[in-house]
Amino acid sequence: MIKCKSCGKENGENVWKCEACNFPLHDEPRPLAEKKKPKNYIIPSVLLILSCIPTALVSFFYGMKVNSSFLNGNYTEAETYTQKAKIWIRISAGIAIVIIIIFMMYIAKLYNQMGPMMDKEIQRLLRE
């Protein structure tokens, strides 16, 4: 246990700032993490947000929590948030695929309805 020099609270060994007052507990900088940072899925979530898929916001927020948990040394919590972000990215991508399929079906139906009218119009223009 490390005692805070500012407020006197006892903190765990792996904590670099006091949990009560946020005062640095060590004089040396934080060592590089032994574990690799989990994937946060922020870039795909931003792309899906820009594609107007609102469920991607959930993945974005979980991705931000991955970063903050990892920087605080909570590796298991960061892994949990990574899994949640991954699930929501998959849900958002699925929704995007369904929307694209529905849109393409609508365009195909519209084209099939407009096709005969366009053929008649082209034939009329060629006769003139």
Summary of the structure (lengths in Angstrom):
residues: 128
radius of gyration: 27.2
end to end distance: 93.8
largest distance: 95.2
contacts: 320
relative contact order: 0.10
helix: 61%
strand: 5%
